Amino acid sequence: MSRTARPRSDTLNLRIRPEERGLIDRAAAATGKTRTDFVIDAARRAAEDALLDRALFLMDEDSFARFQARLDEPPRPNGRLRRTMTAESPWKDS
């Protein structure tokens, strides 16, 4: 998904080897994107993955058993899970 709807206002300068730039240019062309859009999309996906991988839950055995039992329950029609699943992602611009 391209972010062409909003104008860009910041720059990001990178030093890159010619073979890496060539690879990125070929991939961008193959996907019908500009180099900038391709790099931004790839960096955004990597940033989202890195942040999502940082979720860590520490709990004792009893708490974990109760947590698992709650996961096995069907979701409530208008409960917190629905609000959580429809909430804006924290990495998206407001």
Secondary structure, 3 states (H helix, E strand, C coil): CCCCCCCCCCCCCCCCCHHHHHHHHHHHHHCCCCHHHHHHHHHHHHHHHHHHCCCCCCCCHHHHHHHHHHHHCCCCCCCHHHHHHHCCCCCCCC
